Amino acid sequence: ADASEHQVWWAMRINRFLVVVAGLAGLIAVATAIRAQDNVTVTMHGFQDSRGVTVLSPLITLDRDFTDRTGLRVRFGVDAVSAASDSCARCHEEGARNGRVFLSASAIRTLGKTKVSLGAEVSRENFYAADSVMGSVTREFNNANTSVTAGYSLSFNRPGLHPLEESESQHAHDVYGSLTQTLTRRTIVQLAYNFNRVSGFQSTPFLRTPLNGQLTVGVTPDQRDRQAFTARIRQALPADTFVEADYRHYRDDWSLRSNSLGLGLSHNIGRRVLAAFNYRWYDQTGTFFSRPSY
């Protein structure tokens, strides 16, 4: 039985790897066929922490302009996780390996000073599946010195009840708006607000506690409203040096509050190299909610 499970494990990984390679090859083939003025961006992000969790995330972004008013953006990415930081310790003492593959596409249309974007994203991983649609509108004012953006997205999520083969349903609404203002030739600021409502199953299926002799999944409310307020400033300094500062305040109806502050300094070294340093500080409270019975 152990040998059979081992073969199945490797077969699943090989199939997933082949899907990833096929997707990357397809996007690269498309990228080589487009005009020179279109953009293809390839990035690779690596992450590791003191618990031995390693994440590798290649991402390919394709921007194609069909006309001066119509464009298309396609993104394909992979998150390969060596051991999930939040997994079923009863089944996987050292964490379960995980992987996520996503593909998104959005069409952009410019109508005078207004830009409209419509898109969708499909995401799959071992214990979670999500399908999303989104749209946004951006309008410029004041000789393009002022920009207002509003957007909305709807996600249909299916968290898996590992180690069972069953899954639950969940959906999320996300509404956001932002105001970007150029103050001077060297200074630009942005204010943004985001509201998110998640409905459906929101417990953590990996975490169980003994109850009357049985391991039981914790029970959390089936609705959560989240709000975030963000302020950003970008300041150009002499000698091709730039300063950036970001502040974000978050709150939800589970009594969670958080604040984060980010500071950055970047400098152009010649015409081809940009050196940057970033620092981020973050704090948060705990959560609190109650139910009349469990």
N, C-alpha and C positions, 0 to 999 in steps of 0.2 A: 504493500500500500504506500509506503514511504517513497519507493522508486517511482510509482505511478504519479503521485502528487508532484514529485520533483520534475518529471517529464512535462506534466501539464503546466507547471510554473514556467519552465523554460519556453514552452510553446507559446504561451501568452506573451512573454516578453519579446520573443522573436517576431511574432505577428505585429505587436505594437511598434517595434523598431522598424519593420518593413513599411508600415503605414507612414511613420514619420519620414523615412528616407524618400518614399514616393512623393509625399507632399512637398518636401524640400526640393526634390528634383523637378517637380512640376513648376514650382514658383521660379526656380532658377531658369528653367527653359523659357518661361514666359518673359522673365526679366531680360534675357538676352535678345528677345525679339522686339522689344519696344524701342521707341525713338530715344535719341541721346538726351533730349531735354527732360525725360522722365527720370524719376529717382527710385533707386533700390537701396535700402538700408539693411545691413546685417549686423546684429549686435549679439554679444554673448555675455551673460551675467553668471557669475559664480558666487556661491554663498556657503559658509560653513560656520557652525557654532560649537560651543564646548561640549555639547551632548553627542557629537559625532554625526550630526545631520548635515548632509551635503546636498545642495540644490544646484543644478546646471540648467540654464534657461536660454537656449538660442531663440532668436526672433528675427523674422524677415518681414520687412514692410515694403510694399510696392505702391508707389504713387504714380498714377497715369493720368495725364491731361489729354482728353479727347479734343477739346476746344479751349479757348481762353475763358469759357464760362462753365464748362462741365468737366469734372474729374472723378476718379475712382481711387479708393485706397483699400488695399487688401493686406491683412496681417495674418501671419501663421507663426505660432509659437509652441514651444514645448517646455514643460517644467518636469525635470527628472529628479525625484526626491529619493535619497538613499534610505531614509527612515523617517516616517511621518512624526512630527513633534507631538501630535495628539492622536494616538492610535490605541487600539485595544490591547492593553498590556496583558490581558489573560491569554490572548492568542499569539501575540508577538511581544515577547519580553523586551526586545531591543528596538521596538518600533517596526511598523510595516512599511515596506517599500511602496512608493506611490509614483504615479506619473500623470501628467495632465497635458492634453493636446487641445489647442483651440484654433479656430479659424474665424476671422471676422472680415466683413466687407462693408464699405459705406460709399454711397454716391454723393457727390457734392455738386450743387448747382448754384451759380452766382446770378442774381437778378438785380442789376444795378448795384446799390449799396447793401443789399441783403444776400446772405449766403445761407443756403438750406442744405442740410445733411440728413440722409436716411440710411440706416444700416441694420445689420444683424450679426450675431455671434453665436457660434456653437462651441461648447466646451465639454470635454469628457475626461474623467479620471476614474481611478479604481472604485472610489466610494462616493462619487458625486457626479451628477450630470446637470447641465444648465443650457437653456436656449433663451436668447435675448433678442429683442428688437429695440431700436433706439432712434431718436431724431433730435435735431437741434436747429435753431435759427439764430444767426448773428447779424446785427444791424450796425452800420457805422454812421456816426454823426460828427459834426464839427470838423469837417475836412479830414476825416479818418483819425482824429485825435481822441475820439470817444467811441467805444465799442460796447454793445450790450448783447449778451448771449443768454438764451433760454433753451433748456433741453429736457427730455423725458425719456426714460427707458422702462421696459417691462420685461421681467425675467421669470421664466418657469423653471424651477429647480427641483431636483429629485435626489435628496440625500439617501445614501444606502444605509441599511440597518446592519452593518457588519457585526458579527460574522454571518448573519442570515443573508439570503439572496433577495430579500424583500427590500422595498424602498418606500419612502414617504413622499408627499408632495408639499411644495412650498412655492410661493410667488412673491415677487418684490416689485414695488413701484419706486421709481427714483426721479425726483424733480430737482432741477438746479437752475441757478441764474447767476450771472456775473456782470460786473461793470468794470471796464478797463479804461483808464484815463491817462493820457500823456500830459504831464504837468509842465515839463520843460523839455528841451532837446536832450537832456541827460537823465531825466527822471520819469518813471512810469509806475503807476500803482494799480492794484486790482482788488476789488471787494467781491466776495462770492458767498452764496448761501445754498445749502443742499438739504433736502428733506427726503428721507427714505423710510418706507413702510414695508416690513416683512411680515407676511401672514402664512400660517401653516406650521408644520413640524419644525421646531427649533431646538429640541433637546440634542445632547451630544450622544450619539449611539455607541461610541467607543467606551464611554465611562459608565460603569454599573456599580451598584452597591447592594450588599445582601439585604433582602427584605423577606422575612418569614421563610428563610432557607433558600430563596431563589435570587439570582442576580437580576436586578431590575434597573432599567434605564431611568435616569433622573427626569423629572417633569418640570418643564418651564412653560411660561405663557406662550400661546400660539399667535401673538401679535407683538411687534416691537416697532416703535416709532423712533427714528434717529434724526438728529439735526446737527449740522456743522456750519460754523461761520469761519471764513478764511479772509485774511488780509495779506497782501504781498506788495513788495516794493523792489524795484530794480533801479540802481543808481550807477551811472557811468562816472568814472574818475579819470583824471589825466593819465597819460602813459599807457593807454590800452588796458586799463584795469577796471573791474566791475565788482560791485557789491550787491548782494541780494539778501533779503530777509523775508521770512514767511512765518505767520502766526495762525494757528488753527485752534478753535475751541469746539468741543464736541459734547453733546448731551443726548440722553435718550430717556424713555419712560421706565427703564429698569434701574433708574437712579445712578447710572454711570456718567461721570464727568471726566473730561480729559483736556489737557492743554499741551500743545507742542509748539516749539520755537525752532526754526531753522535759520542758520546764518551761512553765507557762502561768499567766497572771494575767488575771482578768476582773473587771469592775466594772459594776454596774447604774447607769445614768444615768437617773434617774427610773424610771417604770414600763414604758416602752416600748423603751428602747435599752440594749443590752448591748455594751460595748467590751471587746475581748479582745486579748491579745498572747501569741504562742507562739514558743518557741525549741526547736530540735531539733539535737542533736549525734549524729554517727554515725561509726563506724569499722568496718573489716572486714579480714580477712586475705585472701590469695589462696586458690585451690583447688588441690588435688593429688589425682590419681588415676593409676592405671597399668593397662596391659593387657599380657598376655604377648606378644601380637603384634598388628600392625595390617595 
